[in-house]
Amino acid sequence: MNRVRIVISYNGRWEQFADGSQRFIGSDNRGMYVSKNMTYEELLAIVHTIVKYDENKFTVDLSSVSIVPGSTCRTFIRNDDDVQFMLGEDRVIPQVCVSVTEKTVGDMIGNDISRPENTQQFGSFSGSNQGFTQRSATEGGENMCSVPPVTVNHTDLVEPQIVDVFGCRIEQYNEQYNEQYNHPNHDVDNDANNEQVDDMQNGNEEPEQIQTHGRRVQGISCTAPDMAGTSEVRYNVTASDSDNVTTWVIPGADAYSFGTGTSSTFAAQEPRTMIYKGQFFPSKKDLKRLVSHFSMRQNFEWKVKRSNKTTLHLVCIIDECTWKLRAVRRDEGTYFQVRSFVNEHSCPLEQIHRRHRQASAVTIGEVVAPRLQQHDGRLMRPKDIIADMKTIYGIQIMYSKAHDALQYALSLSYGTHEETFQLLPSFAYILEQQNPGTITDLQCADDGKFLYFFMSLWSSIRGFRRCMRPVIAVDGTHLKGRFGGTMFVATAQDGNEQVYPIAFGYGDSENNDSWEWFLECLRGALGHIDDLVFISDRHASIEAGISKVFPYATHTICCWHFGENMKKRFHRKDVADIMDSAARSYSEIQYDRHMEELRKLHKGAYDYAIDAGPHKWSRVHCPQRRYRLMTTNVAECINSCLKFARQLPLMTLAEFIRNMLQKWFHDRHTAAQSMRHRLTDAAHGVIQKRVEKCNYMTVNAVDWNIFSVKHKGKQWTVNLARKTCTCNKFQMDFLPCSHALAAARERNLDFTSLCADYYKRETLIDAYSVPIMPVGHPSSWVVPSDIAARVVLNPKTKRQSGRPMEGRHVSSSERTTTQSCRRCGQPGHNSRRCSNPPMVNEGPRTIVPDDYRRKCSICHTIGHNKQTCPQKDTPVE
């Protein structure tokens, strides 16, 4: 199908210049590809998708700029012929100019107030006759190229020039405005719109807006990036959707960004928002908020001279200055209209206080809300807000104000915890509907207080049962939100040595009840798994839960955590290293050699390892195969990926995880399909290193399947039929060792035939073959009434006093400190055991004289001190 480029221009105004030409200026522009045979209704649908206007309250006029001899003029687009005329016109790129006006605005604007937009009707080009038709004076005007210019008071037009780095994404209607003017819901056929604008929309674009006399209509975007066949979906939420609607924006995990707010917020204006005489605002609060942003950008302060229910009069903080703004409330409702605006300053700007009075925590929070997450993935901190306000606005703020602004921006961008708890039942229902087979469980107390929440996506359940080694690492990590709590994670590892999340749970803390509940939900999701192995730290609740819920499974402990416990207990790193070598040994001979070394080095550490149970931490003594998984590093990686998200509200965190897994499954499925080998890249790398070793081995055949392999005075026996080797690597990892590879080369066997299916490319593709579908925007959810009416209240928590910790406690074994003597400055000992002469300070350098000897402070004799002085007990006369 033939496609052409067009430009959609909105948020602008028509203006006529001295040469008679007309142009659409001050607009936002968006380019896209459309069908060359597009109809007027299709064009109108695209405009509605971008601009988001309510047809019951607003009217839209589509026009284009046509080139006529010696000038340019406005051409209205009102039918299919006009659309075809615009697309067929000889120009670089056709431009569609969108003018949106409020239907009731004519009743609210007096004749003595200048209109900011040109509302004069002009003639039009028609595609039917391909010519320009002049209208008579009785029909509404003359040739539009000679229409007198519309009077606009340009001295009253001000553009704040707010940079896009501080352009706020979030926009809702004013609550008072919604109560006064009840907008009926305008349902948007998003599927039809997406078919027309598929390839046109950019997933990273800001939500589009239109300016209509101080009130802006905001499109709320919900993007599902990196998924084949998905595109950006925009929802129009009006006050009629609910009595008190809370709108949410939950984008993808790769960008680590969210947006949300409440119905009473009115966010920062866009860069092209203007303050002009005659402008309307939904309320006085919205007007003051815009003026606050404008004054911060223009580096001046204002104060309220008069304010009541009907009038707002603002003046510059310097009494002698001429800057002022006066607005009055219209009789029709809560609207405030700017009646007088003088944007000229006669005050010296150096008198402005460095701490701007309009830079409140709420205003700063609205400014920084779109960029809470930095490019490196971390969350913006108060000191970052302080630096940005100083750099962008030249305003110095206190740390306490920056902290309050950050908290307000978090609630504005990510929602409140109370809201997300109430949305959990609906979220779980939609998640199961969009991803059939998904298991969720929400537990509440008798009084409705939140207790537990479990989530396991069907894509992960299916992939683990079909394609993963039966080894699961479980771990818990603290949540950093308002109500705290703990997140439980169950993770496996795929054949490419990548993290494969299985299930997530949320509870109050790591105790017996919470771990038992999480493991029961996990068993319900996975069912019975043969030869199942769990890996965790030595938390007693985990061990108790596994023994009760999975009595047939084997519970092992993480070698790294076990080694860290030994370091902390015995304060020696060498004993932990020896223990780690013993734990990773493939044969009992190697294990016994390392344990004997540990016994000789430190008997207490040896006894500690034996008491813990070698079957818990040793590979060779484990009743089931641990494969190459000896630590819970895969679970710790999940905790690290969610470091930023763990401070978000619970439902937002769950959606963050779903979106992160959605991206992982798509990217890994694509990467697996592009692998060049029959094995995964990680398995191929391991085999390649072992092949290099087998070149120097001597192979002697015993029979067709059994071989004797010799190297450097050692001998191993390989059985290719049973896939075993006396080194035990072959049968423990299900990957051929170097001895097996040498024997296979002797028989010209394919190496990949000796590897388990876990490590093959086809298995990896199958593991990620089922995509994870998005849940969409909450305003589009269709939920049964009993689920939507379920009440979920905040959990019973008691916040600890003091500032909450953001990082984890670092164990003593992880600290790399060197002890040094404060007396002589030398490392390796302290001042009590020092036998060196003390340091002598001479300016910046520290010098110890070579001929220095101790001198007693009692008898003043060189060679001893007062502690060993023979005269210390002699009474002083």
N, C-alpha and C positions, 0 to 999 in steps of 0.2 A: 504494500500500500504506500502511495506517495505521501510524504510528510513534509511539512514546511515549518519554519521557525516563526514564532510570534513573540511579542513582548507584552505582558500584562502590566499596566501602570495603574497604581491606586494610591490613596492617601495624598493626592495632589489637587491642584486647582487650575482652572482655565484662566488664562490672562491674555489680553490683547495688547499688542505693542503699537508703537507709533506708525509703523509701516503698514498697519492693517492686518498683519499676520497674527494668528492665534497659536498658542502653545500651552501644553499641559505641564506645569512646572511644580517643583517641590514634591515629586511623587516617589514612591517605592516601586521598583521594577523587578519583574521576574520573567525570565525567558524559558521557553519550553517548545517542544515539538508537538504538532497537532496534525490531524489528517487534512489533506488538501481539500477534501469534500466535506468538511465539517459544516454542520448546520447551526442555526442560531440557538436552538435549545441546547446543543452540545457545548457551544461556547459559553452560554449562560451557566451551565452546570459547572464548567471549569472555573469560571469567575466566582461562583458561590463557594466552591471548594477552597479557593485561595483567600477570599475576602471575608467570608463568614458573616453574612448579614441576615437579619430576620425579615422575611418578606412581609410579615404582618405589620411591621413598624417602620420599614425602610423601603425606599424605591431606588432602583439602580438604573443608570443610563450608561450605555456603551457607545463609545465614539472612537473615531480614529482621526489621525492627522493626515490630510490629503494635500498633495502638492499641486497647486494650480499656477498658471503663469504669473510669475512675479511675487508669489506669496504662498503661505500655507494656511489652511482653514480646517475647521472642525466638521467631521462627517459623522452623522448618527448611524448606529448599527441597530436595526430594529427587526430585521427579517433575514431569511436565508440568502436572498439576493444581495443584501448589504454585506453579509459575511463573505460571499464569494467575490464581490467587488473588491473588498479589502485585501483578501488573499491573492487576488489576481492582479493587483495594482503593481506597477513597476516601481519598486522601492527596495531598499536594502533589507529591512526587516519590518513587517507590518506591526503597528503598535495599537493595542486595544486600551483605551483610556476609560477607567471606571470611575464614575461619579455616584456616590451614595448620599442620599439625603433622607432626613427623618420626615415621616409623613405629617407629624404634628408641629413641625418647626415653624410653619408659616403662621400658626396661631400664636406662637410664643414670641416672635420677633417683631418689634415695632418698626414703623416706617422710617423712624429717625435714626435707626442704627444701620451702619454699613455692613453689608453682607460680605463674608470672607470668600465666597465662591461665586462664580459667574453662573447665574441661573437663567440667563436669557436664552430663548429658544432660537435656533438657527435653521437654515435650510439644510438639506441632506443630499448626498449623492445616492443614487439608487442603482443597483446592479441591473435592473430591468431595462433601463434606457441608457445606461452608461453616461449620463450627463448630469449637469447641475441644474436644479430647478429652483427658481427664485419664488419665494412666497410673497404674497401681497401684504400690505401693511395690516389689513384686516385679519390675515391668517397668522400673524404673529411676528412679522419682522421683514427685513430686507435681506439682501445678500449678506451672508455672515462675514464675508471678508471685509465689509465696510461698516460693520456694526460699531457704534461708538464704544470706546473702552468702558468697562465696568469700573465704577469708583471703588477703590480699595485703599484704605488708609495704611500705607506701607510703614509709616512711622510707628504704628502700633503693633506691627508684626515682629515677633522676636523668635529666634530659633536657639534653643538652649545649647545645641551642639554637644549633647552628651555622647561620649564615645561609646562604641558598641561593646567595649569590654565591661562597661557598667550598664548596658541595656538590659533591663529585666525581662525575663521570659514570662513571668507569671502575671496573669491578669484576670480578675474576676469582676463581676458587676457589683456595684455598691448595693449593700443590703437594703438601705432605705429606698433606693431607686427601684429595686425589685418589688418591694412591698407596694410602692405607689403605682407602678406600671407593671402589671402582671403579663409577661411575655408568653404567649402560647409556644409550645414546643414545636420547633421546626425540624422534622426528621429529614436527615440527609441520606440519600442513597449512596453510601460510601462505596459499595461494590461497583456501581455504574461509574462513579467518579474515578475510581482507581483504574478501571479499564481504559478510560479516556486519557488519564494523565499519568499512566504507568511509565516510566522512563523520563518523566518530566520533573518529578519531585525529588528533592535532595533530602536524604534522611537526616542531614545535619543542619537543615535550615531552621531558622527561628520561626515560631508560629506567626502567621501573617495577621495584620491588624488593619482596620480602617479608622480614620478619624472623622467623627461626625459631631461637630460642635461640642467638643470637650469630652464626649463619651466614645470609648473605643470598644469594638467588638473583637473578642480574642478567640482565635482558633486554638484548640488544645491538641497537641500532636502526641501520638503514641507510636513509636517506631520499633520495628522488629528487624534490626540489622542482621546482615550476614546469613539470612535464611533465603534459600532459593524460592522464587515465586512470591515473595512478600514485598510490600511497598508501604509507604507511610500512610497511615489512616488518621484522619482528623475528625474530631467529634465536636459538635456544637452543643454546648450545655447552657440552657437558659434557666431563669428562675422558676419556670413552671415545671421543670423536671422533678422538683421536690420542694418542700416548704423551706428546707435549709440544705441546699445541695453543697457538698464538698467535692470539688473537682480535683482530679489527680492526673499527673503526667508521669509515666513510668517508662523512660527510654531504655536503651540497651545497656549490657554489662561491660562492653568493651570501652564505652565512654565513661563509665562509672559516674552518671548524672541523673538526677531526678528532679521533678518539679511538682509542687502541690500548694494549696492554699485554702483559705476559708472564704466564705461568700462575702465577708465584710471587708476584704482587703482590696486596695486599689494600688497597683504596682507603679513603679517608675515609668514615666512617659518615654516614648520612643525618641530617637535622635531628631526626627523631623517634626515633633510636636511643637506647636507654636502657642504663644500667648498673645491674644489680640482682642481688641475691643469688640464686644458682642459675642464672645465665646461662651459656651455653656458647659457647666460641670454638674455631675449628678448630685453633689453635695458640697458643703463648705469644706469638709475634711479633704476631699479630693483636690479642691482648688489650692488649699494651703500646702498639700503634699507636693503638687507640681511646682508651686512657687519655691518651696524649700529646695527641691532638686535644681531648679534654675539658679537660685541665689548661690548655692554651693559651687556651681560651675562658673558663674560670673564673679565669684569672690566678693560678695557683699552680704550684709546682714539686714534683716528687716524686723520690724516689730509691729504689733497690732495696735492701731490707734483707736479703732472702734470695732466691736464685734457683738452682734446679737442674733436673734433668730432670723432676721431679714437682711442684715447688712454685714459686710466685711470690708474694713478699710485698713490697708497695710501701707506703711511708710518705711523709708530707710531708717536705720538705727541712728544715723547722724541727723540731728534735727534740722540742720541747714540744707540738707539734700532735697532735691526736687523729685526723686523717684517715689512713685506712689501707685497703688492699685486699689480700685474700689469695685466691689461686686455686690449685687443685690439678689435676693431670692425672687424667683418668678411666682406669680400667684397660683400657677397651675400645680405646683408640687414642691419638691425639694430642690429643684434645679436652681443653681446660682449662675448668674450671667455677669460677665465683666462689663461694666458700664464706663469705666474710665481707667486708662493705663498710660502712665508716663514712664517711659523706659530710658530716662536720661538722668545721669548721676552728676551732681555738683559737689560731691564730698570727696575728700582725699582718701584714697583706698588704703593708705598706710595706717589709718586709724582703726582698721578692722582688727578685732581681736583674733589671735591665732587659733583660739578654740571657738569654732563657728557655733553660734547659738542655734542655728537651724539644723546642725549636724547631730540630730538625736539618734539614739540607738535604733529606733524603728526606721528612720530614713536611711541610715547607713546599712541596716540589714536588708532593705529592699534593693539597695545599690549592689551589694556583694552577693546576693542570692544566686544569680546565674553562674557565678564562677567560684562556688564553694569548693569544688574539687579542682586541685591543681593539675598541671600537665603530667607531673610525675606520679599521679594517683593518690597523693595524700590529701587530707582535708585542710582547708585554709585554717590558719591559726589566728588568734587575736593580734599577734605581732605582724602578721601579713596584712591584716586590715589596717593597722596603724600605718604601715609603710605605704600602702596603696592610697590611703586618704591624704597622706603627706605629698606623695608624688603626683597624683592626679588632680587633687583639689587644693593642695597647699594648706591643709587643715591638720592641726595637731590635736589628737584625741587621746584621752586617758585609756589605760589598759582595761579598766572596769567597763567603760563604754564600749570598747571593742569586743569585750566578752559578751556583753548583753546583746550587741548587734549580731554577733555570731549565733547566739542562741535563737534570736528571732528569725534570722535567715534560715537556720536549720528547720524550724517549724514551718516557715513559709515554703521552703523548697521540698521538704520531705514529709510534711504532714506531722500531726501530733500522734503520740502513742495511743491516746484514748480513741482516736478515730480508727486506727488500724486494727485494734482489738475487736471493734464492732464489725469491721469488714471481713474478718477472718472466715466466718462460715460461708459467706458468699464467694470469697476467693477460693476456698477449698472446693466448693461445688463447681465453679467454672473451670478450675484446673483439672478436675476429673472429667468434665464434659469435653474439654478441648484435647485432652490427652487420655483417651480411654485406657483403662488398666492401671492408672495412677492410684496410689494408696495414700490417703490422708486421714488423720485422726486428730480431733480437737476435744480435749478434756477440760471441763470446768467444774468448779466446786458447786455445792448445792445452792449457794447464794449468787451464782453466776460469775464468780471470780475465775480468771484464767489460770489454768494449771499447766497443761502440756499441749504441744502441737507437733505433729509428725507429718513428714512429706517425703514420698519416694516416687519418682516419676517412672512411668512404664518403660520408657526408653532405657533407663538405667537398670531396671529389674530384668528386662528381657536380655540386655547385653551381658549382664553378669551371669545369668543362668546358662547362657549359650556359649559365651566366648571368653570368660575370665577364669583364671586360676582360683580355686576355692580358698582364698586367703583374704580376710577382711581385717583392716586396721580400724579400730574404734578409738575415739578420743573426745574429750570435752574441752570447750573453751568458753571464757567468760564473755558475756555481752556487755557492751559499754553504753547502753542506752539509759533512759531515765529510770526504768524499773529493773535494770540489771538482768540477772538470770544467766543461764548456761545454754550453749548450743552443743548438741551431740551430733557427731559426724561418724558415718560408716563409709569407708572408702576401700576400693580395690586398686589393682594396677593392671593395665592392659598389656598386651604383648609387645607394645612399643615403649614400655616403661613410662607410661603417662598415667597421671592420676585419673581414676575412674570413680567419681562419686556415686554412691548407691542411695543413701538416705540421710535425712537431716531431721533433727528433733530439737525442741525448745522446752526447757523446764526451769525450775527455780534454782536448783543447784545440783552438784554431783553427789547424790545420796543413793541409798539402796532402792528407794521407791522409784526415783526418776530413771535410773539405769535399767531397772527391771521393766518399767513401762516401755522404754525405748527399744529394748531388745525383744520384747514381745511383739511390738509393732513391726520390727525388722523381720522376725520369724514369720509373721502373717504375710508380709510382702514377698519374701523369698521362698517360703516353703522349706521342705527338707532338702539339704545339700549334703551329698556324700563327701567324706574326708574334709569337712570344713574346719578351718583353722582361724582363730582370732588372735590378733596381736594388739597389745595395749601396754600402757604403763602399769605400775604395780598398785593402782588404786584398788582398795579393797572392795568397793561397791561394784566395780566392773567384774572382778573375779566372782563375786557372789551372784551377780545377775547372769553371767554366762553359764555357770554351773547349774543354775536353776532353770533357765529358759532353753539353753542349748546343751543338755546333758550329753549328747552324742558328739559334740564338737570338742576340739582341742584348744585350750587357752594357753597362749605363750606370752612372754613379756618382751618388750623392746630392748634390744642390746644396748642402744645408746642411753636410754634412761637408766638401765641397770648399771652401766659404767659410770654415769654421773652420780648415782647414789653411792658407789664405792669411793669415788673421789671425795665426796662430801664427808663420808664416814671416816675414811682413813687418811685423808689429806695427802694422797699420793697419786700421781697420774700414771706412773709406770704399772701399778697393779691393775688399773682399769684397762690399760692397753693390752696387757697379757690376757686378762679375762676376755676382751673382745676377740682376740686371736683364737682363744679356745672356743668361743661361741660360734665362730664362723668356720671352724674346722669341718672338713667333709669326712674324715676318718677318725676312728677311735685312737689310732696311734698318735696322730697329730694332737688330738684333744688331750690325751694322757701326758704328752710331752709338755704342753703349755701349762697344764694344771700342776705338774710337778715343779715347774719353774716358779709358778705362783706360790706354791706351798713353801718353797725354800726362801722366797723373797719376803713373804709376809703371811704368817700362819693365820692371823686373824682374818685377812681378806680371803684366804682359801676356805676357811670355815664358813664365812659369810656366803660365798658362792655356792658351796655345797648345801647349806641350809635353805637357800632359795629354791633349790631343785634344778639340777641340770636339764631335766626334761622341759623346763620352762624357757630356758634361755639358750640352750645348746642346740645347734642344728642336727648334729649326729644322734642325739638322744631324743629328739622330738618324735612322738608316736606317729605323726602325719608329716607329709612334705610341707616345708615352708618355702620351697622353691628358692628364689633369690631375694625374698623379702625377710629381712631380719630386724627392721625398725618400723616405727609408725610414721615415717617421714611423709608418706602419701597423705596421711590425715593432717599432719602439721602443715603441709603445703596448702590444703584447703583453708586452714585457719589463717594462713598468711594472705591468701587471695581475698579473704573477707575481712581483712584488718580494718579497712575503711567502712565497710558495710555493717559491721557489728555494732555500730552506734546508731543505726537507723531504726525506725519503728519496725515492729515485728513483721507486719504484712509487706512493708517495703523491702525488708531484708529477704523475705521468702521470694518475692518477685525478682529481686536482684539475683538470687541464686538461680532461679529458673531461667532468667535471661542469660546469665553467664554460661549455664549448661547448654542452652540453645546455641550459643556461639561456639562453644567447644565442640559439640557434636557436629555442627556444620563444617567447621574448619578441619576437624580431624578426619571426617569422612572424605572431604575433598583431598586432603593430604594423603590419605591411605590409597585412594584411587590413583594418585600420581606416583606412587612408589615404583621403582624400577625392578625390584627383586621380588622373589616369591616369599621371602621372609620380610618381617618388618625391619625398618632401618636399624633399630636398637639391636635386635637379634642378629641381623646381618653383621653389624659391627663386632659383636662378641665372637661370632663364628670366624670372622676374618682374622681376628687376633690369634685365635687358637690354631687356625690353619698355618699361620706363620711359624708356630712352634713345632708342628708335626713334621716339618720338612727335615728336621735333624733327628728324627726317631727311626729306630730299626724295627721293622715289623716282620714277625715270623708267624705263618699260618699254622694253626693247630688242626682245624678242619675248615669247612666252608664258611662258618659263622664265627668261630672262635679264633682269636689272635693273641699272640704274645708281643707286647710292645716294650722296647727297651730304650732307655735314654739316661745318660750320665750315671751309669751303674745301677739304676733302678729298673724294676720290671713290673708291668701291669698286664692284666688279662682282660680282654674285651670280648663281649658276646653281642654281636650285632643283631641276632635274632631276638634276644631278650632285652636289648638296649641297656646293657649294664657294663660297668667297668669297676675294677677293684679300687679305683680312686673315689668312687661313689658320686662324682659330679654328674655323670650321665643319668643315673636313675633318680637323683635328688632334684635336679633342675629341669629334667626332660629336654635338655639341650646336649648335644654330643660334646664330650670333652676333646682335648687335643689327641688323646690316645685313640678314641673312637674315630676321629677324623682321619688319623693315619691308617687305621685298619680299613675304613671305607675307601680310601684312595687306593689301597691295595686291590680291592675288588671293583674299582671304578663305579662306586655307588654315588648316587646323588645325595649331597649333604642334607638337603631339605627334607628328604624322606626319613631322616633320623630325628627330626625335630617334632615336638608336639604341635598340635594344631593351634595352641594358644599363641604361638609366635609367627604364624603365617599371615600374609597380607590379606587373604580372603576372609580370615576370621576377624581381623581388625576392621575391615570394611563392614562386615555384618554387625559388629558391635555398635557401630555408629550409624547404622542404616535407617533407623527410625527417628525422624526429626522430632524435636520438642516444639510444640505449637504454643504461640503466645496466648495470653488470656484476654488481651484487649483492655480497653478503658473501662473503669467501673461504671461509667454512665451507660455503657452499652450492654451490661450484663443483664440477662434474663434469668432470674432466680426465683424458685418457688417461694411462696409467701411464708411458709413455716421456717425455711432456712433464713430468709432475709429478716424475719422478726426475731430470730434467736438473739438473746442478749449475752454479750461477752464483756465483762467488766475488767478493770485493771487488776493485775495480780496483787496479792497481799505481800508487800515488800516493805522493808524498813531500810532506808538509805543510810549508809554509814556517814559519820561526820567527816568533815575535811574534803579536800579536793580529790575527786576520783582519779585513780591511776589510769593512764592511757597505755602504758607498756606493761610487760610482765616483769615479775621479780626475777632477777638474775641470780642464779645459784652461785655459791662461793667457788664451785669448781670451774665456773665459766669466767671468773674474773682473772685477768692476767695482771697481777700486781707484783712488784719486786720490793722486798723488804730492804730498807736501808737504815743505817745507824744515824741518829740525829746528832750524835756526838762527834763522830769523825767523818760522816757522810759516805762511808763505804758500804756497798751492798753485802748481803749475806748474813748479817747479824744485827742485833739491836744494841741500845746503849748500855744495858745491864751486863752484857757479855763482851763489851768493847775493851780491848786492851791497847788500842791505838791512841796516840795523842789527839787532843781535840782540835777542832778547826779554829783558825784565827781569821776573823773577818777584816778585810782591808778594802773597803769600798765594794765594788761589784764582784771582786774576786775573793776566793777563800783559799788561804795559804796556811799550811801546817809547817812550822819551822822544823828543820831536820834535827836541831840540837835541843828540841823541847823535852823537858822531863817534868814529871809531876812534882808539885810543891805543896806541902801541908799548910793548911790555913791556920793551924793552931801553933805549931812550933816553927813554922816557916822553914822547914828543912826539906831539901830536895830528895826524892826517892820514895816517898809515901804520901798518903792523903790523910785527912782527919779521921776517917773510919779506922785506920790501922795505926794511928798515932799513939805512942806509949804514954803521952801526957794528956790524953783526952779525958781521963778520969781524975786528973790532978786538980784539986780545988784552986780556984783563982783567988789570990790574996787581994 
